[in-house]
Amino acid sequence: MNLIMSHIGLAIILFYLLNWIGQHSIHAGYIRMSILAKADEAPAFNFLYRAFSPVAYITVISAVFYQLNQNWLIENIYLVVVYYFVFRLAFNLITGRGLLLNWFTQIAYMLVSIPMSYYVYDKLILHKEFLFPTADELGSAVWLAIIAYIYHTFNSVKLSDERTKARKANYLDNRYTKYKNAYGKIIEEIAETKKLEALIYAILITEAFNRPKVYRLIENLLFYCGFAKTLGIMQVTTERYINDNESVHLGATKIVNDYHKVISGIDAKEFHGGFWTIRRETIKYYNPDSDYIQEVDKLYDEIVNTYYPNEKPNWELDNKKIRELLESKSKTEKSTNV
């Protein structure tokens, strides 16, 4: 039992370690899970990273365990990779991200990674010689060079993202429909325009994606212990316990208030933007992270195009309305000063 629990623990560490490394490998073409459809610019890197990193992981930790004289942990260590994929799939299903998964590639990762892990375990890890390569093994560097060439060539190929787009669209439709049924009345009462309504949904869907329900349940427990300050599906800062309905009400209200705060801080004479500028500044009040702003802004466009076709940006009209609002504000301020 100790061995199984240790291997499960190592699998969980592997899961978070690969996610952390992947997030810091965006420059290499790593594709992280997102609501938005993104083309895979580096298919070879992403496939090899996800399929072979677990193999490299059990090889390295086996060498460490040998050095620490903890040989008992090496028995059937290939099962760490099996537990890793089970945990990975369970995590994505529990957090509601199953619709975003490309199941074909997930199966491909497992069909490559698990047999390779057993092969490495059986042929190398069980024999300590793998720590000390022979001259013949070093000669295989030629083959490694050939593999590197094939990798570079394949990595230059851009794969079609049509299936990815369809998968993301299906996920967005599922989330939008679910949240509209659950919180539509609350949002409609608070949002002053359809554009603000769409913006609220964009932030709601993004927050729910970043903080799945299982995370929020843990957060609720941490709140009572004084370790959490943001609660609910829209991650609102609060001093008292709130449920998801209250979270949506407070979050939507904050967005509308921030929208007016942005407008009130704009000088009509110097303003040269439009709703796009005000929208991004409003998002910034909710979360100043540049990646977050970009994600929500793009999601907003998809929501408007799909669910609010009559509200598609008419930049001339939008800018005219905003400028009239700013000029009205300016006149009001002047009359007040007089």
N, C-alpha and C positions, 0 to 999 in steps of 0.2 A: 504493500500500500504506500509506503514511504517513497518507493521508486516511482510509482505512478503519479503521486502528487507532485513530486519534484519535477518530473517530465512535463506535467501540465503547467507548473509554474514557469518552467523554461520556455514553454510554448507561448504563454501570455507575454513574457518578456520579449520574445522574438516579435510578436505582433506589434507591440508598441515601439520597439526598436526600429523595425523596418518602416513604420509610419513616420517616425521622427527623422530617419535618414532620408526617406523619400521627400518629405516636405522641404528638406534642405538640399534637394537635388533637382529643383525645378529647372535650373539652368541646363541640366543634362537632358531634359525632355521628359522628366517624370510627370505622369498625369495623376493628379490626386482626384478623389471623388468630389464631384460638384453637381449642383442642380443644373448648371448650364452645359450645353453640348460643346465639347472641345475636341478638335481633331488631334489624333495621336501623331505628334510630329516625330517621335522616336520609338517606333514599335519594337525594334530589337532591344533597346535598353529596357523598356517597360516589361517585356516578356521575360528577358533574362533576369532582370532584377527580382521579379516576383517569383519566378520558378527556381532560380539557382541560389538566391540569397539564403533560403532555409538550409540548403545543403552545406553552404559555406559556414553557416552558423553552427551546425552540429559538429562540423569538423574542427572548428576553432575551439569550441567549448570542450570537446573531447580531449584535445591537446592540453588544455588548461587543467582538466580533471586528472589526466595522467600525471601532470607535474605536481598536483596537490595530493597525489595518492588517494584519490577518491574514485577508484576504478568501478565501484558499485554503481555509480551514476551513469556509466557508459553502457551498461547492459541494455540492449534494445533502444538505444538513444534515437534511432531513426523514427520512433514513435512520436518524438517531439514534433516532427514535421506534420504527422497525421493530426495530432492534437491542435497544432497551429491552424491548419486549414479548417478544422471543425469549429474552433473558436472564432476564426475570421468570418466564416459564413454565418454562424450563430449571432455574432455581434451585428452584422449588417442586417440580418432579418429582424432581430429584436429592436434595433433602432429605426426600423421602417425604411431601410435603404435597399431592400431587396429588388425593387423595381428599377433601380439604377444599375444593378449588376449585369454585366454581360456574361451569362451563364456558360456560353461556349468557351470563352477564354478562361473562366474560373475552372472549368473541368480540365481544360488543357494544362493549366498551371499544375493541377493535382496529378494528372497523368504523367507529367514530366518530373515533377519535384519528388513525389513520394517514392516511385521506383528508383530514381537516382539516389535518394537518401539511403535506401536499403542497400543499394549496390556499394556506395561509398562506405557504409557501416560494415558490410560483410567483407569487402575486399581490402579496405584501407584502415578503418578505425580500429577494428578488432586486432590488427597487426600494427604494432607501434612503429614499424618501419616507415609508415607514411610521414612521420616527423622528420625523417632523414632521407631525402631523395637521393637515389643512386645516379651514377653518371648516365646510365641508359635513360633514366627518367628525365634527367636534365636535357637529354637530346631531343625529347619530345617538344622542346621549345619551338621547333620548326612548325609543328602542327598547331601550336598555340598562335603562331604568327598568321597561319592560314585562317584559323578561326577568327582572329581579330579582323582580318581583311573581309571575311564574309559578313561579320557583324557590322562593320562600318558601311558596307554596301547595302545591306538590308535596312540599316538604320536610316539611310537616306531616302527610303521609300515612304511616301505618305499614304497611309491607308484611308479608304473611304470612311467618312464619318456619318453616313446616312443612317445606319442602324443605331449609332450613338444618339443622333438627333431624335430618332423615333422613341428611343428608350427614355430620354430626358423629357420629351414632350408628354409621354405617358405618365411619367412621375409627376410632372407639374400639374397635369390635368387631375390626377388623383388627389394631390395635396390641395389644390385650389378648391375643388369640389367639396372635399372633406371639411376644409376650414370655412368655406362659405356657408355650408349647412350648419356648422357648429356655432360660428361667430358672426355670420352675415348681418344679422339684425343689429348687433352691437356696433359693428363697423359702419353700417349705413347711417346710423343715428349720429355718429361723430364726424364722419368724413363730410366735408362741405361740397366737394366736387368728386366726380368720377376719377379724376386723375389722382386725387389724394387717396381715394379708396383703393386704387390700384397700387399706390405706393405703400399703403398700410399692409396689403396682402404680400407685397414683395418682401417687406421687412419681416412679417409674420412667418412666411415660409422659410426664409433664410435663418431666422432665429430657431425655429423648430428643427431645422436640419442640423444646425450646429449644436443644439442641445436637445437630443432625442428624449422621449418620455422616461426611459430608464435612468438617464442622467438626472432628469428633473426630480425623480423620486428620491434619489440619493441626496440631491440638493435640499429637498424638503427636510430631510433628517438633519443635514448639516446646519440648516437655518435655526433649528431649535437649539443647536449646540453653539450658536453664535459664529459659525464659520462660513455662512453664506448670506449674501445681501441681495442677490437678484433671484427672483422667483417667477414661476409661470412660463407659459409657452412663449411669451414675448420678452422674457428676461428683464423684468422691470425691477429697478432698485426700490426696496421697500423695508420699512421697519416692522411691519406686521405680516403675518402669514396671509397670502392671497392664493386663490385658485386660478385656473387658466382663464375663466371668464373675466375675472377681475383684472388679470394680467393683460388681456386683450383690450379691455376698456381703458386701462391706464396707459398702455402702450400707444393705442390709437390717439388718445387725447394728447399725449406728449408729441406725437408726430405732427398733429394739426397745430398745436401751440408753437412748436419749433419752426414750422413753416411760416407762421405769422411773425415769429421772432426774426427769422431771416429777412423777410420783406421789410420789417420795421427798421432794420439796420442798414438798408440799402439807400444810397443817395441816388435820387432819380436822375440827376444830371450826369453822374459818372457811370451809371449802370448801362452796360452794353450787352448783357446776356439775355436769357429768357428763362422759361420754366426749367430747362435742363440745368442751368446754373443753380437756381433756387432749390431744385430737387436734390441735387448732390450736396448742397450745404445743409439741407434738412436731414439727410441721411447721416452726414458727418456729426450732427448733434447726437444721434442715436449711438453711433460707433465711429470714432475718428480713423479707424484703420483703413488705409487706402485700398487694400484688397477687398475688404468688406464693402466699401462704397462702390467699387467697381462691380462686384458681384450683384449687389442689390439693384444698382442702376440698370444693368443688363437684364436682370430678371424682370424689372419693372417694364422694360420695353417689350419683352415677350408676353407679359400678362396683358398689357394694353393691346398689343397686336392680336392676341388670341381671344380675349374676353371682353374687351372694350373697343371694338373696331371703329365705333363712331367717335371715339376719343383720341384716335391716332393724331399725333402731333401736327398741328397746323401752326408752324413756327411764327408766321406773320401775325396770325390772330392771337396766339398766346402772348407774344411779345407786346402787342398792342394793348391787351387787357392788363398785363403786368405794369406797363408804363402808365396807363391811365390810373391804376391803383396807386402807384408810387407818386404820381403827380397830385392825386387827390390827397394823399397823406401829406405831401409837401405843403399844399394849400392850407390844410387843417392846422399844421404846425405854425405856419405864418400867422394865421388868424388868431391862434391861441397866444402867440407872442405879442401881438398887437393888443 
